[in-house]
Structures are given as structure tokens and as C-alpha cells.
Amino acid sequence: MKHLLPVLVVCIIAAFFSACTSMQKDLLINSPIGQMEGELSKLEQRIVPLEAVGGSAARGRQSEITAARRMIGDMEKETAADADYSARLTAWSGRLAILEGKYSEAQRLYRQSVTLSPGNIISVILGIRLEGDPIKRLELVDKELALAGQRSSAPGFGELHIEKGRSLLELRRFAEASGAFDTAFASGLDPVYRESYQADRDRAWELRRFDDTTGSADTIGILEQGNLNWKDCIAIAKNETQLLRFISGGRDISEAELFNRLLDRAFIPYTQDIMLSEWPQTKPRLEDPVSRSGAAWFFWHLYAEARADRGLLSRYSARYATGPNPRSPIADIPPLSPFFDSILGCVETELLSLPDGRNFRGAEPIRGAELLSILKKIER
């Protein structure tokens, strides 16, 4: 019993301190300071996704901008003696003003925020975003990072690396941009930053092999696009490979003329709908968006041409799609589809993949960096 008494006392003391710690957290959360921090966090959740899309795309989400502005107005009505809180709220208001296209107002709010509390990270980011030149923005970010140190736990470390990634992406320093975003995501930032900037990080990673010294400026511009049309596909093939020399004879022919020649020789399909078994009468247009099924057709015909083996164009239908019970090894590709050989050929030679291991998903768009990478493989 004597031995149990000290243990019992220790347990009681531990339980007491645990309860005290929990109570302190509850008091902090329910305190005026905790409530103010919570409101600022909610505001961050609203504004960061809008900043990530930026420009006219953000202004197209007017209802979200209005809701954020209303929230700031409600927060400004609350009496807050804390200068740092007021400074951060003012800086968020300035960052929202940029999205509203009110740059003079954003500059005024920046000066006000800095006066209230110099060096708060929200106003630091506002000052960086007010700089229009990406080179100067990058210099500002690097200066702030030098002051903060290279510790991921340093205040503003993650937010500054988000700004660094944005500036590097604009400067087409893609490999460095993807690294900056990864550093930001690993720093313990609120999940809203990863959710908002993951697409930018992925785009930078896709384009990491390209910059202003590799490939033409026109090609890099196309590679940065989310969706491609036939003009884009032909321009990349023409400018970055020799795959179209068989039809151009080495002469500089416009994308429109190459499109017509490729269409006449069946290198471009009349439809991209894999469910149709017959071609429609309407011809495709140069401006039509290209899906994975259309790209597969284009790739496989170039692959057969590059290897001088047109037998490749019917290799798979001869194996799978003949006889009384034709079958397809890919779940969403009908065996009698005109795209059967092209898609199976691209998958078997690993030019294209099955996103989920079973389906091709031919209606999805093809990305620019992926298209160029595949064309380079065909050319080898």
C-alpha cells in the first residue's frame, strides 16, 4: 500500500496538469485574442484561393470576393486595441483590393498596415504582390527570406516560398518554381495553400525541363496551356521535332496548311468520339480542342509513319476485334471503334497510359508538356 501511494499521487498530479493544459487551450481559444486569430484564419481561407487563380479569373468569382469584403467590413467594426491584429486585417484588405483591381487602394492599405505593425508577414506579402516586375518580386522575396533565415519554422517561411514559386513560374524557371512550392508545402502551412497552389506546382514540375533557353518562346507558351487544339499540336510537332518533314518537305508551312494535309492523309481523325463506329461528314477544324483519343490517333499514325510500317495501324484490331465475339482489353474502348488500334498501340508502347489501370478516358484533354514528351519518344 505504501508503494502504491506515491504512484497514486503522481497520477493525480498528472491528471491535474493535463486538465489545466486543456483548460488553458480552451481559455485561449475562447479569449478575445483566440477569437480574433480564428477570424483572421477564416479570412485567409477565403482570400488565398482567389489569389491562386488571380487576375480576371478571380474577378470572375465576384460572389466570393464580395463575401470576403463583407467579412472584412464586419471584422473592422469590432473594437481591437491590438495593433498587430489591425495591421494584418488591413493587409488582408489590401490583398483583396488587388484582386478587385484597386491598386491605389491596395498601396494605401499597405502603407497603413506597415505603420501599424512593421514586418507582419501579411503586409510583407502585400508589398511583394504590389510589385509588377517578377524579377523585382523575386528579389524582394529573397531579401525577406534572408532576414527570416532558412528555418522552415521561421514566421512567413512558407508564405514567402509560395511567392517565390509564383515569381519563378512567371519567369519560366520551372524547376526552381516546383522546388519552391514543395518547400512551402513542407513547412507546415495551412492546407489551403496546398489546395490552392498544387496545380501551379504540378504545372511547374511538368515543365521543369523547359525554360527560355530550350524550345521556342511560342512552344513554351503552348506548353503552359491547360488545353490544346490541333493548331497547338501541329505547332509543337513542327517546331520541336522532325516528324512532319514527310509532309512539309522541310519547307516552312503554316499550321493551317499542315492541318489540311494531315487531314487529307488521315493523320487527324474526323471525330474524337471513341463510341462512333463511322466517321461523320463534318470535317474537324484547326481550332478544335484535342482530347486523349484524338491525340492517340495522331501519335500512332506518326509512329507508324516514322517506322515506315503502316501495318501497325491495324495490328490490334486484327488480333482482338475479328471473329464473332470481338473483345477489348481496355474497359472503355469498344473493339469496333476506329480508335482501337491507335489507343492500344499507344498504351502497349507506353506512349500513353491508363490513368486508373483499366480505362483510357479518351475524352480528357492532353497537356502540352505531355504531348511534347510523347512526340520526342516517337522521334527516337
CORVEN-V106202 format. One record per helix or strand. SS is the DSSP state (~ for helix, > for strand). FROM is the first residue (numbers start at 1). TO is the last residue. If there is no record, write none. Layout:
BEGIN
SS_FROM_TO, SS_FROM_TO
END
This chain:
BEGIN
~_2_30, ~_32_53, ~_55_59, ~_62_77, ~_83_99, ~_103_116, ~_121_129, ~_134_148, ~_157_170, ~_174_185, ~_191_206, ~_217_223, >_229_229, ~_230_240, ~_245_248, ~_255_264, >_289_289, >_291_291, ~_292_306, ~_310_320, ~_340_348, >_365_365, ~_368_379
END
